[in-house]
Amino acid sequence: MAFDVEGARRVVGRILDDKLEVWRDGAGRADDVLDEATGQLVSPTRDECLVWDGLGAVMPLGRPAITRPLSGAVAVEPPTTDYQAVLPVDAPELRPDDVVRVAGSVRPGGPRDPQLIGRRFRVSDETVGTYSVVRIVRVQVID
């Protein structure tokens, strides 16, 4: 007997309100060159190709941790640069170094986080989870 997950898909579908694009470097890093000024590998040509676009969501993994040091003062840990991208199950499997771009939002009243519009994230871990209704990947801010 199979579970009917249609109700869960409808509920989860409500949070998939970011317009996302997934880009992949066609030649990989094999053709990248070192920019000695920044110390970063730079692609000599724009050889990225669009792998997928559709509705998903990009959200932080968690909130900054609040701890109480021995002196009793409250300290806030610096926030992580890790986010998670939530994609529909029918989105293709992503690979490490794929780039997820937040192209816009269809959320009534505006995007959940307006500062994410136009931001790009690199897939750091494609195996966070695939469930009956969504695929979740860990991403990190690149710009």
Secondary structure, 3 states (H helix, E strand, C coil): CCCCCHHHHHHHHCCCCEEEEEEEECCHHHHCEEECCCCEEECCCCCEEEEEEEEEEEEECCCCCEECCCCCCCEECCCCCEEEEEEECCCCCCCCCCEEEEEEECCCCCCCCHHHCCCEEEEEEEEEEECCCEEEEEEEECC
